[in-house]
Amino acid sequence: MIQLKVSDVLRECEGKLFCGDNNLLLTRFSKDTRTLQSGDVYIGIQGENFDGNQFYLEALKKGACCCILEYLDEKTFDNRYSDRTIILVKNTIDAIQKLAAFKRSLPHIPIIAITGSVGKTSTKDMIAEVLKQKYQVYKTPGNLNGQIGLPLSILELQKEEIMVLEMGMNDFGQISKLTNIAKPTIGVITNIGSAHIGILGSKENILKAKMEILEGMNKNSHLILNGDDELLSNIDFDDYQIRRCSLKNSKATYHTTNIQIEEQLSHYNVEYGNENYEVTIPVMGNGFIMNSLLAIAVGDLLNVSAHRIQLGLKNFQLSKNRMEMISCSSNITIINDTYNSNYEAIVNALDILKRYSKNRKLVVLGDVLELEEYASKIHYEIGLIPDLKEADLLFLNGENAKYIKEGALNSGFSKDKVFYFESRNELEKSLLNYIQSGDTILIKASHGMQFQFIVDKLKESYVI
């Protein structure tokens, strides 16, 4: 078991011991007093809307064994907690990044890092399920994939044999920092889409930002790529071993044949090396098939047998709010995909809706955020997506969703079947009036649009 001591924090983070035990073992770490458990290390992080340093007494009351803080007012310190350990550092975010980098340097274990515009979390979950068939695996919980979440994930490593980490970004330099903390042994890139194009300016720049993952990888490491992605299919590096996955190209390292998609299942044959076997995943659509191919590639590199790979993918489950199929009364199905959104993810979601439902299809779309000056253009292009015409009714809300309406109407969508609303509440009320027995309702928007509330209202109205 890999455990850190207070002395490691003092040394690696240039910390000062305010009080407590220099040799105290630090096992679990938390930045949130609401979820903190007795025995955790509490880290006070200063955010835009709150200052975690001010909640250290609450953390101590809940049983924190140690607090790592940027400051502490000695006048407010409760001497009842003088037996606990408090460490002061200059910057707590910088401290946990340094501490995570140190902890990563201790075990010689494989670390798989996944980045990309779409599908990071489902690919991470699939890879973890495949590897769990042979190894003890720790994976990034939820979407803790940023400058705070990834270091906290590494700090949770105990006796696991492999880590599967998700890396998110919205600007240059962020993947660079994460990969230099994690030092991946295998890199995976799912695709290059339009997410964060408003900040980075072009897909070519998004590719450049994603490729920063190589900065933390040793030469000759393996890089697994989506071979069907226009930009990823053209890159090559002499210093790294590239393996590509494809649903189209039989020359790719891992490729599919005999794809069959049915209700909530996808079947296909995968071919690589001397292997050719059938795979079933409990989700629909080509996007998830590609993600599972990436997982197969990782399993193959780490000597997981074909049989165990099949079992792992069969056991995979989507994370909450990601293409979550919710069966309600009156034979109504909600497809809850409210966690996040971008153009490519909407294409995938509409493809799944088309394949899933033979009854009426209602599509509820909200704004894709972080597009800046590209917002009107990309939202208009969403309205042009061919599968959108499969919808019987289209409900829209958001500052830029009006451009979806414009694109849909210009592509031939019937005017009496598309509805734009200034507020989410107005959309919700209208949607409830139009729903009929047997409908399938796809709900998708960026997380900041809070469309999860629409899902909650529908679940309340049509009791599961």
DRENVOTI-18545 format. One line per 4 residues: number of its first residue (from 1); for each residue z, x, y of C-alpha. Coordinates in nm, 4 decimals. Each point is the difference from the previous one (the first is absolute). Example, Ala and Ser with C-alpha at 12.3 -4.5 7.8 and 13.67 -1.06 7.14 Angstrom:
2
1> 0.7800:1.2300:-0.4500; -0.0660:0.1370:0.3440
This chain:
464
1> 0.0000:0.0000:0.0000; -0.0987:0.1316:0.3432; 0.2808:-0.0412:0.2530; 0.0474:0.1267:0.3510
5> 0.3235:0.1151:0.1594; 0.1259:-0.0254:0.3551; -0.0476:0.3754:0.0233; -0.3740:-0.0497:-0.0642
9> -0.0224:-0.2361:0.2970; 0.1895:0.2422:0.2243; -0.2276:0.2875:-0.0992; -0.3418:-0.1711:-0.0138
13> 0.0497:-0.2285:0.3010; 0.2096:0.2289:0.2196; 0.2755:-0.2589:-0.0165; 0.3588:0.0164:0.1199
17> 0.2859:-0.1326:-0.2119; 0.2072:-0.2361:0.2135; 0.2393:-0.0747:-0.2851; 0.0045:-0.0169:-0.3772
21> -0.0869:0.1929:-0.3136; -0.2530:0.2816:0.0034; -0.0559:-0.0369:-0.3765; -0.0378:-0.3789:-0.0144
25> -0.2915:-0.1080:-0.2213; -0.2562:-0.2238:0.1719; -0.1867:-0.2342:-0.2332; -0.1284:-0.3136:0.1718
29> -0.1183:-0.0277:0.3598; -0.0262:-0.3041:0.2291; -0.1013:-0.0637:0.3605; 0.0980:-0.3683:-0.0032
33> 0.3623:-0.1170:-0.0035; -0.1161:-0.3408:-0.1257; -0.1111:0.1434:-0.3333; 0.2308:0.3011:-0.0161
37> 0.2124:0.0270:-0.3149; 0.3345:0.1681:-0.0500; -0.0510:0.3721:-0.0564; -0.3269:0.0181:0.1975
41> -0.0789:0.2534:0.2697; -0.0669:-0.1842:0.3262; -0.2649:0.1428:0.2334; 0.0134:-0.1172:0.3620
45> -0.3557:-0.0265:0.1312; -0.0863:-0.0821:0.3563; -0.2865:-0.2530:0.0143; -0.1816:-0.1889:0.2718
49> 0.2255:-0.3055:-0.0186; 0.3258:0.1367:-0.1402; 0.2051:0.3168:-0.0335; 0.1247:0.0516:-0.3530
53> 0.2485:0.2608:0.1179; 0.2081:-0.2807:0.1480; 0.0527:-0.1676:-0.3387; 0.1683:0.2889:-0.1781
57> 0.3431:-0.1668:-0.0007; -0.1492:-0.3041:-0.1697; -0.1518:0.2338:-0.2588; 0.3376:0.1620:-0.0593
61> 0.1634:-0.3408:-0.0380; -0.2561:-0.0838:-0.2695; 0.0900:0.3150:-0.1895; -0.2465:0.2647:0.1180
65> 0.1158:0.3375:-0.1287; -0.1772:0.1885:0.2767; -0.1769:-0.0674:0.3304; -0.2770:0.2131:0.1461
69> -0.0156:-0.0686:0.3741; -0.1485:0.1330:0.3211; 0.3178:-0.0605:0.1993; 0.3454:-0.1456:-0.0297
73> 0.2484:-0.1049:0.2668; 0.3273:0.1544:-0.1130; 0.1918:-0.2590:0.2016; -0.1357:-0.2814:-0.2194
77> 0.0501:0.1818:-0.3290; 0.2473:-0.1752:-0.2311; 0.2358:0.2562:-0.1562; 0.0278:-0.2205:-0.3075
81> -0.3348:0.1492:-0.1004; 0.0919:0.3645:0.0569; -0.0234:0.0555:-0.3769; -0.3708:-0.0857:0.0110
85> -0.2728:0.2463:0.0917; -0.1939:-0.0109:0.3269; -0.2833:0.2392:0.0824; -0.1555:0.0329:0.3436
89> -0.3632:0.1081:0.0347; -0.2366:0.0267:0.2931; -0.2463:-0.2583:-0.1323; 0.0621:-0.2114:-0.3089
93> -0.3691:-0.0664:-0.0774; -0.0736:0.3707:0.0160; 0.3091:0.0625:-0.2124; -0.0972:-0.2322:-0.2850
97> -0.3515:0.1464:-0.0004; 0.1384:0.3525:-0.0330; 0.2481:-0.1104:-0.2627; -0.2709:-0.1804:-0.1987
101> -0.2231:0.3092:0.0125; 0.2915:0.2073:-0.1344; 0.0734:-0.2472:-0.2790; -0.3675:-0.0123:-0.0939
105> 0.0056:0.3804:-0.0414; 0.2712:-0.0153:-0.2681; -0.1696:-0.1733:-0.2966; -0.3311:0.1180:-0.1455
109> -0.1344:-0.3480:-0.0678; -0.3335:-0.1716:0.0617; -0.0191:-0.1985:0.3213; -0.2873:-0.2428:0.0427
113> -0.0792:-0.0945:0.3595; -0.2160:-0.3023:0.0815; -0.1644:-0.0729:0.3318; -0.2927:-0.2136:0.1156
117> -0.0838:-0.2947:0.2232; 0.0403:-0.2756:-0.2611; 0.1820:-0.0235:-0.3318; 0.2573:0.2779:0.0327
121> 0.2924:-0.2073:-0.1233; -0.1765:-0.1652:-0.2944; -0.1455:0.3369:-0.1044; 0.3466:0.1577:0.0232
125> 0.1444:-0.2793:-0.2129; -0.2770:0.0302:-0.2598; 0.0387:0.3772:-0.0218; 0.3754:-0.0360:-0.0415
129> -0.0413:-0.2575:-0.2793; -0.2429:0.2267:-0.1849; 0.2243:0.3052:0.0303; 0.3134:-0.1967:-0.0968
133> -0.1459:-0.0350:-0.3467; 0.0742:0.3701:-0.0554; 0.2232:0.1310:0.2804; 0.2985:-0.0893:0.2150
137> -0.1640:-0.0941:0.3292; 0.1250:-0.0484:0.3544; -0.2383:-0.1766:0.2384; 0.0097:-0.0820:0.3685
141> 0.1950:-0.3260:0.0288; -0.1899:-0.2707:0.1852; -0.2129:0.1616:0.2664; 0.2357:0.2772:0.1128
145> -0.2998:0.2214:0.0640; 0.0515:0.1353:0.3517; 0.1807:0.2749:0.1864; 0.3399:-0.1469:-0.0913
149> -0.0726:-0.1922:-0.3197; -0.1641:0.2813:-0.1958; 0.2805:0.2534:0.0610; 0.2572:-0.2642:-0.0961
153> -0.1966:-0.0625:-0.3204; 0.0095:0.3687:-0.0923; 0.3734:0.0151:0.0729; 0.0523:-0.2702:-0.2650
157> -0.1434:0.2191:-0.2782; 0.2596:0.0621:-0.2717; -0.0995:0.0626:-0.3617; -0.3562:-0.1322:0.0083
161> -0.2818:0.2149:-0.1390; -0.2757:-0.1165:0.2374; -0.0191:-0.1443:0.3504; -0.2718:-0.2382:0.1220
165> -0.0058:-0.0103:0.3786; -0.1952:-0.2129:0.2450; -0.1093:0.1586:0.3291; -0.0832:-0.2149:0.3007
169> -0.1260:0.0976:0.3438; -0.1541:-0.1340:0.3182; -0.0881:0.3246:0.1777; -0.0886:0.3624:-0.0517
173> 0.2760:0.2331:-0.1167; 0.2095:-0.2586:-0.1839; -0.1370:0.0580:-0.3515; 0.0198:0.3716:0.0761
177> 0.3744:-0.0232:0.0576; 0.0562:-0.2175:-0.3084; -0.2037:0.2152:-0.2357; 0.1757:0.3155:0.1161
181> 0.3315:-0.1665:-0.0869; -0.1109:-0.1382:-0.3378; -0.2280:0.2852:-0.1169; -0.2041:-0.2246:-0.2342
185> -0.1382:0.1352:-0.3245; -0.2562:-0.2831:-0.0220; -0.1547:-0.1796:0.2980; -0.1578:-0.3470:-0.0166
189> -0.2109:-0.1623:0.2736; -0.0803:-0.3680:-0.0536; -0.2662:-0.0501:0.2706; -0.0886:0.0486:0.3659
193> 0.0007:-0.3276:0.1931; 0.0411:-0.1250:0.3536; 0.3818:-0.0124:0.0105; 0.1237:0.1862:0.3118
197> -0.3556:0.0523:0.1269; 0.1258:-0.1078:0.3426; 0.2129:0.3138:0.0115; -0.2234:0.2460:-0.1853
201> -0.3353:-0.1179:0.1365; -0.2254:0.0148:-0.3079; 0.0004:-0.0086:-0.3777; -0.0911:0.3682:0.0025
205> 0.3223:0.0702:0.1896; 0.1936:-0.2202:-0.2428; -0.1435:0.2104:-0.2843; 0.1048:0.3152:0.1817
209> 0.3549:-0.1325:0.0424; 0.0236:-0.0998:-0.3680; -0.1285:0.3391:-0.1135; 0.3048:0.1603:0.1596
213> 0.1585:-0.0715:-0.3389; -0.1546:0.3280:-0.1204; 0.2129:0.2037:0.2411; 0.3061:-0.0359:-0.2228
217> -0.1837:0.0519:-0.3292; -0.0531:0.3294:-0.1771; -0.3537:0.1260:-0.0454; -0.1613:-0.1225:-0.3238
221> 0.2141:-0.3164:0.0016; -0.1582:-0.3259:-0.1112; -0.1299:-0.2498:0.2562; -0.0927:-0.3448:-0.1357
225> -0.2420:-0.2018:0.2118; -0.1638:-0.3413:0.0136; -0.3557:0.1037:-0.0844; -0.1415:-0.3305:0.1249
229> 0.1267:0.0541:0.3541; -0.2843:0.1053:0.2279; 0.1905:0.2827:0.1674; 0.2063:0.1201:-0.2958
233> -0.3053:0.0161:-0.2274; -0.1550:0.2731:0.2154; 0.2873:0.2429:0.0492; 0.0550:0.3064:-0.2142
237> 0.2345:0.2987:0.0021; -0.0406:0.3196:-0.1998; 0.3748:0.0644:0.0175; 0.1065:-0.3283:-0.1650
241> -0.0816:-0.1768:-0.3267; -0.1548:-0.3315:0.0987; -0.0201:-0.2920:-0.2408; -0.1782:-0.3160:0.1069
245> 0.0428:-0.3569:-0.1221; -0.2838:-0.2504:0.0141; -0.0933:-0.3547:-0.0911; -0.3662:0.0834:0.0579
249> -0.0785:0.3634:-0.0791; -0.0012:0.0995:-0.3672; 0.0064:0.3666:0.1056; 0.3464:-0.0362:0.1564
253> 0.2893:0.1574:-0.1926; 0.1464:-0.3462:-0.0679; -0.2312:-0.2995:0.0009; -0.0076:-0.3601:-0.1183
257> -0.2269:-0.2179:-0.2094; 0.0155:-0.3657:-0.1083; 0.2045:-0.1262:0.2958; 0.1165:-0.3585:-0.0503
261> 0.2190:-0.1833:0.2480; 0.1780:-0.3252:-0.0797; 0.2959:-0.1940:0.1363; 0.2689:0.2584:0.0892
265> -0.1455:0.2595:-0.2405; -0.2585:0.2776:0.0130; -0.1442:0.1643:-0.3115; -0.2234:0.3051:-0.0275
269> -0.0781:0.3042:-0.2105; 0.0818:0.3411:0.1407; -0.1867:0.3147:-0.0991; 0.1087:0.3605:0.0576
273> -0.0327:0.3103:-0.2140; -0.0052:-0.1211:-0.3593; 0.1930:-0.3178:0.0856; -0.1398:-0.3520:0.0133
277> 0.2429:-0.2900:-0.0187; 0.0687:-0.3459:0.1395; 0.2407:-0.0545:0.2887; 0.1572:-0.3257:0.1172
281> 0.1839:-0.0284:0.3305; 0.1880:-0.3173:0.1041; -0.1772:-0.0259:0.3359; -0.3493:-0.0973:0.1082
285> -0.2684:0.1873:0.1860; -0.1944:0.3233:0.0234; 0.2463:0.1474:0.2482; 0.2803:-0.0120:-0.2549
289> -0.2310:0.1302:-0.2719; -0.0660:0.3067:0.2163; 0.3739:0.0457:0.0578; 0.0587:-0.0145:-0.3755
293> -0.2715:0.2622:-0.0563; 0.1852:0.2313:0.2374; 0.3145:-0.0613:-0.2080; -0.1897:0.0783:-0.3203
297> -0.1148:0.3286:0.1519; 0.3593:0.0987:0.0810; 0.1168:-0.1014:-0.3480; -0.2774:0.2044:-0.1592
301> 0.0885:0.3085:0.2052; 0.3638:-0.0322:-0.1070; -0.0836:-0.0492:-0.3692; 0.0867:-0.3683:-0.0326
305> -0.1790:-0.1401:-0.3064; -0.2650:-0.2701:0.0283; 0.2280:-0.2485:-0.1774; 0.2859:0.0625:0.2427
309> -0.2342:-0.0227:0.2987; -0.1136:-0.3406:-0.1263; 0.3607:-0.1174:-0.0343; 0.0966:0.1235:0.3437
313> -0.2870:-0.1769:0.1765; 0.0596:-0.3190:-0.1956; 0.3635:0.0006:0.1227; -0.0886:0.0576:0.3661
317> 0.1282:-0.2521:0.2543; -0.1053:-0.0341:0.3626; 0.2621:0.0512:0.2688; 0.1170:-0.3055:0.1941
321> -0.2389:-0.1423:0.2635; -0.2993:0.1903:-0.1429; -0.2498:-0.2417:-0.1582; 0.3011:-0.1913:-0.1299
325> -0.1131:-0.3104:-0.1915; 0.2472:-0.2843:0.0610; -0.0371:-0.3185:-0.2054; 0.1272:-0.3097:0.1825
329> 0.0194:-0.3726:-0.0648; -0.3166:-0.2131:0.0074; -0.1867:0.2853:-0.1713; -0.0083:0.1934:0.3278
333> -0.0200:0.3805:-0.0087; 0.0963:0.2277:0.2884; -0.1406:0.3525:0.0051; 0.2539:0.1829:0.2131
337> -0.1514:0.3210:0.1394; 0.1998:0.0162:0.3218; 0.1372:0.3516:-0.0307; -0.2814:0.1635:0.1933
341> -0.3675:-0.0324:0.0788; -0.3213:0.1789:0.0857; -0.3710:-0.0682:-0.0412; -0.0298:0.1534:-0.3471
345> 0.3098:-0.1805:-0.1296; -0.1380:-0.3340:0.1238; -0.3266:0.0661:-0.1857; 0.1996:0.0607:-0.3196
349> 0.2190:-0.3074:0.0516; -0.2988:-0.2291:0.0571; -0.1679:0.1371:-0.3128; 0.3108:-0.0830:-0.2023
353> 0.0232:-0.3486:0.1533; -0.3625:-0.0677:-0.0952; 0.0603:0.1080:-0.3588; 0.3395:-0.1677:-0.0348
357> -0.0606:-0.3535:0.1208; -0.2569:-0.2565:-0.1078; 0.1638:-0.2633:0.2223; 0.0213:-0.0214:0.3801
361> 0.0686:0.3301:0.1680; 0.1948:0.0150:0.3283; 0.0089:0.3327:0.1838; 0.2665:0.0779:0.2605
365> -0.0634:0.3198:0.1970; 0.1857:0.1669:0.2844; -0.0576:0.3078:0.2092; -0.0501:0.3470:-0.1402
369> 0.2164:0.2179:0.2241; -0.0347:0.3582:0.1295; -0.3750:-0.0237:0.0615; 0.0183:0.0488:0.3792
373> -0.3527:0.0010:0.1520; -0.1546:-0.0670:-0.3425; 0.1862:-0.3307:-0.0393; -0.2723:-0.2409:0.1125
377> -0.2720:0.1767:-0.2004; 0.1943:0.0178:-0.3271; 0.1333:-0.3549:0.0246; -0.3548:-0.1221:0.0636
381> -0.1113:0.1922:-0.3118; 0.2763:-0.1682:-0.2003; -0.1658:-0.3297:0.0891; -0.3251:0.1323:-0.1486
385> 0.1469:0.0876:-0.3419; -0.2259:-0.1859:-0.2491; 0.2847:-0.1254:-0.2209; 0.1606:-0.1699:0.2997
389> -0.2692:-0.2675:-0.0325; 0.1548:-0.0918:-0.3349; 0.2965:-0.1451:0.1905; 0.0094:-0.3762:0.0430
393> 0.2227:0.0274:0.3077; 0.0863:0.2942:0.2239; 0.3200:0.0121:0.2109; 0.0419:0.2748:0.2616
397> 0.2745:0.1208:0.2327; 0.0360:0.3093:0.2138; -0.1261:0.1538:0.3202; -0.3056:0.1454:-0.1742
401> -0.0439:-0.2591:-0.2755; -0.2289:-0.1932:0.2339; -0.2600:0.2702:-0.0697; 0.0261:-0.0815:-0.3714
405> -0.0922:-0.3560:0.0912; -0.2942:0.1221:0.2066; -0.1281:0.2162:-0.2861; 0.0496:-0.2752:-0.2575
409> -0.1905:-0.2567:0.2072; -0.2839:0.2452:0.0661; -0.0276:0.0709:-0.3731; -0.0420:-0.3684:-0.0824
413> 0.3568:-0.1205:-0.0520; 0.0191:-0.3707:0.0759; 0.1547:-0.0728:0.3410; 0.2097:-0.2884:-0.1322
417> 0.1617:0.2235:-0.2621; 0.1411:0.2758:0.2204; 0.3139:-0.0467:0.2100; 0.1442:0.2431:0.2543
421> 0.3581:-0.0389:0.1292; 0.1809:0.1654:0.2882; 0.3287:0.0089:-0.1918; 0.1106:0.0501:-0.3592
425> 0.2046:-0.3202:0.0118; -0.3052:-0.2053:0.0997; -0.1956:0.1513:-0.2869; 0.2815:-0.0752:-0.2419
429> 0.0194:-0.3689:0.1005; -0.3759:-0.0477:-0.0259; -0.0214:0.1788:-0.3335; 0.2604:-0.2331:-0.1503
433> -0.2102:-0.2991:0.1031; -0.3116:0.1294:-0.1760; 0.1433:0.1191:-0.3326; -0.1011:-0.2018:-0.3052
437> 0.1030:0.0088:-0.3635; -0.1617:0.2898:-0.1864; -0.0643:0.2154:0.3102; 0.0242:0.3780:-0.0050
441> 0.1193:0.1446:0.3313; -0.0505:0.3667:0.0897; 0.2310:0.1179:0.2801; -0.0658:0.3448:0.1458
445> 0.0840:0.1822:0.3237; 0.1629:0.3177:0.1230; 0.3742:0.0026:-0.0610; 0.0744:-0.0260:0.3716
449> -0.1652:-0.3444:0.0112; 0.2908:-0.1303:-0.2139; -0.2178:-0.2238:-0.2163; 0.2677:0.0219:-0.2677
453> 0.1605:-0.2922:0.1881; -0.3084:-0.2095:-0.0789; 0.0413:0.0856:-0.3677; 0.3683:-0.0943:0.0141
457> -0.0833:-0.3358:0.1626; -0.2605:-0.0790:-0.2643; 0.2398:0.0894:-0.2800; 0.2579:-0.2258:0.1599
461> -0.2493:-0.2880:0.0340; -0.1475:0.0396:-0.3485; 0.3063:0.0835:-0.2053; -0.0713:0.2528:-0.2719
